[in-house]
Amino acid sequence: MTEPKIIEAEPKTLIGSRIETSLSENRTKELWQAFGPKIKLIKNRVNVSESWSVEIYEKAFDPRQFTPATTFEKWAAVEVSDFEDVPAGLEKLAIPRGKYAVFTFKGLHSEAVQFLGHIFGTWLPNSGYKLDDRPHFGIMGEKYHGPFDPESVEDFYIPIT
């Protein structure tokens, strides 16, 4: 795994759908199937080739205590220029400014859990950074071809301080 790029991200405004899930329950497919058809209703998208997968964990989230049964809020969303004209059935999500470690992942979605495990279990404890209490997210752009394509590329943003 390559070293992450450390960035200071500007605040982001997203519109999307959310559910409560866990790794063992994994309702991601259900979330995206419900959100996907609504994307075309969102008029003020910033980048039409990007979709966002956002995870929001409880305050004081400790990845060492994370298990497959740990629940979290998961969003399927797109970035927008403002919160005007939110289509019915969708919600607003504001992501605050902050420092992120950005990791690029290429491979099958099923391999991402091991990739993230390495980030939280090896990289983070040895990095000199601490996990910050802000949303975690992945951005799927033009190089993302779906969860079953080994050539798919996704950038994971881990909030740090």
C-alpha positions, 0 to 999 in steps of 0.5 A: 500500500502506498502512503496517503496524500494528506490534504486540508479539505474544504467543506462539502455539501452533499445530497443523498440517502442514508441508512443504519447498517453494519458490515455483517448486515451490509445494506449498501446494495439496498441503499444504492439501489434506492438512491441511484434512480434519484440522482438524475433529479439532483440539479446542482451537482458539482461533478456528474462523474462522482458519487460519494459513499459516506460513513458516520460513526458514533462520537469517540469512534475507536477502530480498535473496538470496531467489529462486523456488528458495529453499526454506523450511518451510511450515505449514498450521495453526490456533491452539490453547489448548494442546498437549494432544490433538494428533491423529495425523499433525499436529505442534506449532509454537510461535511466540515472542513478538515484534514484527511488522509486520502488513500487510493484503492484499486480492486474488488469491493470485497478486498476493501475491508482488508485495505481499510483494516490495514489503514486503521490497524497499521498505518494510523497507529504508526502515522503520528495522526489521530482519527478525528470525529468527522465523516469518513468517505469514499469518492467513486469517479470516472475510474470506478467501474463497480464493486465487482471490477478488479480495475475499479479505483476509489479514493478513501478519505480518513479524517485525521488530526 
